Amino acid sequence: MNMEKLEINCAMQIQKPTHEVFEAIVNPEKMSNYFISQSSGIMEEGKNLIWKFPEFDFEFPIKVQKVETNKYISFYWENSGKDLLVEITLSEKENNSTLVSISEKSMENNEVGLKWLSGNSFGWSNFLACLKAYLEYNINLRKGAFYFIKK
C-alpha cells in the first residue's frame, strides 16, 4: 500500500439489472433524480460536461474519458487544482442485481488530501445510497438533504 497517495474506494449492490444502473448514471434526466441538479449532456466518451448540484452555486467541469456500455465509466474532475480520475465499474450479480464500485484517485497524504478523502468518501457513499434509493424505491434521498451547506 502506498502511504504517499490517498485513494477512495467504495461499493454497493443495487437490486436492478446493469443496463438500468448504467442508464441512471450516464443519463442526466435520471441522474438529476438522485445526484446532480443539471448536466450539459449525456456521459459519452470524450465529452466535456458541466454538472451543477442543488446545494452549490458553482459548476463542476467533467471530462468523460471512457464509457463501456453497462460495464464502466471513467471521468476526470478537478479538486484543489488537480484533475482526479473517477472510475465506476458495474458488475452483474445474482438475482439480476448490480455491484457498483467507485474509485477516485489520487491525492497526496497531507492535510488537503485528508480533507478530500473525508469529504469525497462521504460523497461517493452518499451517491451510492441515493442511486439505490432512486432505482429500487423511486425516492430522491438527496432532495433538501444538503441545503444547509449552500454557499
C-alpha positions as CSV (number, residue, x, y, z in Angstrom):
1,M,0.0,0.0,0.0
2,N,1.3,3.4,-1.0
3,M,1.2,5.7,2.1
4,E,2.2,8.7,-0.1
5,K,-1.1,8.7,-2.1
6,L,-4.7,8.6,-0.9
7,E,-7.4,6.9,-2.9
8,I,-11.2,6.5,-2.4
9,N,-12.9,3.1,-3.0
10,C,-16.5,2.3,-2.2
11,A,-19.1,-0.1,-3.5
12,M,-22.8,-1.1,-3.1
13,Q,-25.0,-3.7,-4.6
14,I,-28.2,-2.5,-6.2
15,Q,-31.2,-4.7,-6.9
16,K,-31.5,-3.7,-10.6
17,P,-30.0,-5.0,-13.8
18,T,-26.8,-3.5,-15.1
19,H,-28.5,-1.7,-18.0
20,E,-30.8,0.2,-15.7
21,V,-28.0,1.2,-13.3
22,F,-25.8,2.3,-16.2
23,E,-28.6,4.4,-17.7
24,A,-29.2,6.1,-14.3
25,I,-25.6,7.1,-14.2
26,V,-24.9,8.3,-17.7
27,N,-28.3,10.0,-18.4
28,P,-28.7,13.4,-16.8
29,E,-32.5,13.2,-16.8
30,K,-32.2,10.2,-14.5
31,M,-29.1,11.4,-12.5
32,S,-31.0,14.6,-11.6
33,N,-33.4,12.5,-9.6
34,Y,-30.7,11.5,-7.1
35,F,-27.3,13.3,-7.6
36,I,-26.9,16.4,-9.7
37,S,-29.4,19.1,-10.5
38,Q,-28.3,19.6,-14.1
39,S,-25.8,18.4,-16.7
40,S,-24.9,19.8,-20.1
41,G,-25.3,16.4,-21.6
42,I,-25.2,12.6,-21.5
43,M,-21.9,11.0,-20.4
44,E,-20.3,9.9,-23.6
45,E,-16.7,9.1,-24.3
46,G,-14.6,12.2,-25.0
47,K,-17.3,14.7,-23.9
48,N,-16.7,17.7,-21.7
49,L,-19.7,18.3,-19.5
50,I,-20.8,20.7,-16.8
51,W,-22.5,19.4,-13.7
52,K,-24.5,21.5,-11.3
53,F,-25.5,20.5,-7.8
54,P,-28.6,21.9,-6.0
55,E,-26.6,22.9,-2.9
56,F,-23.7,24.7,-4.7
57,D,-23.7,27.9,-6.7
58,F,-20.8,26.8,-8.9
59,E,-20.3,24.4,-11.8
60,F,-18.2,21.2,-11.9
61,P,-16.5,20.5,-15.3
62,I,-16.4,16.8,-16.1
63,K,-14.1,15.3,-18.8
64,V,-15.5,11.9,-19.7
65,Q,-12.7,9.5,-20.6
66,K,-14.1,6.1,-21.3
67,V,-17.6,4.6,-21.4
68,E,-18.2,0.8,-21.9
69,T,-22.0,0.3,-22.1
70,N,-23.3,-1.4,-18.9
71,K,-19.8,-2.0,-17.6
72,Y,-17.6,1.0,-17.0
73,I,-17.5,4.8,-16.9
74,S,-14.4,7.0,-16.2
75,F,-14.1,10.7,-16.0
76,Y,-11.9,13.4,-14.6
77,W,-12.9,16.3,-12.4
78,E,-11.0,18.9,-10.5
79,N,-10.3,19.2,-6.8
80,S,-7.8,21.6,-5.2
81,G,-6.3,22.4,-8.6
82,K,-5.7,18.8,-9.6
83,D,-7.7,16.6,-12.1
84,L,-8.8,13.4,-10.3
85,L,-9.8,10.2,-12.1
86,V,-13.2,8.7,-11.1
87,E,-13.9,5.1,-12.2
88,I,-17.3,3.5,-11.9
89,T,-17.4,-0.3,-12.6
90,L,-20.7,-2.2,-12.9
91,S,-20.6,-6.0,-12.2
92,E,-23.6,-8.2,-12.8
93,K,-24.5,-10.2,-9.8
94,E,-27.1,-12.9,-8.8
95,N,-30.8,-12.1,-8.9
96,N,-30.4,-9.6,-11.7
97,S,-28.6,-7.1,-9.4
98,T,-25.5,-5.0,-10.0
99,L,-22.5,-4.2,-7.9
100,V,-21.4,-0.6,-8.4
101,S,-17.8,0.0,-7.5
102,I,-16.3,3.5,-7.4
103,S,-12.7,4.7,-7.1
104,E,-11.4,8.2,-7.1
105,K,-7.6,8.8,-7.3
106,S,-5.4,10.3,-6.0
107,M,-4.3,13.0,-3.6
108,E,-1.2,13.4,-1.5
109,N,-1.3,12.1,2.0
110,N,-1.4,15.6,3.7
111,E,-3.9,18.0,5.2
112,V,-5.5,18.8,1.8
113,G,-5.6,15.2,0.8
114,L,-7.1,14.1,4.1
115,K,-9.9,16.7,3.7
116,W,-10.6,15.4,0.2
117,L,-10.5,11.8,1.4
118,S,-13.1,12.5,4.1
119,G,-15.4,14.7,2.0
120,N,-15.4,12.7,-1.2
121,S,-15.6,9.3,0.6
122,F,-18.8,10.5,2.2
123,G,-19.9,11.9,-1.2
124,W,-19.4,8.7,-3.1
125,S,-21.1,6.6,-0.4
126,N,-24.0,9.1,-0.5
127,F,-24.1,8.8,-4.3
128,L,-24.4,5.0,-4.0
129,A,-27.1,5.2,-1.3
130,C,-29.1,7.8,-3.3
131,L,-28.7,5.8,-6.5
132,K,-30.0,2.7,-4.7
133,A,-33.0,4.6,-3.2
134,Y,-33.9,6.1,-6.6
135,L,-33.6,2.9,-8.6
136,E,-35.2,0.5,-6.1
137,Y,-37.8,2.7,-4.4
138,N,-38.1,5.8,-6.7
139,I,-37.0,8.0,-3.7
140,N,-34.8,11.1,-4.1
141,L,-32.8,11.0,-0.8
142,R,-30.7,14.0,-1.8
143,K,-33.5,16.4,-2.2
144,G,-33.2,19.0,0.6
145,A,-30.5,17.0,2.4
146,F,-27.6,19.4,1.9
147,Y,-29.3,22.8,1.7
148,F,-27.6,23.7,5.0
149,I,-24.2,23.8,3.2
150,K,-25.4,26.0,0.3
151,K,-22.8,28.7,-0.3
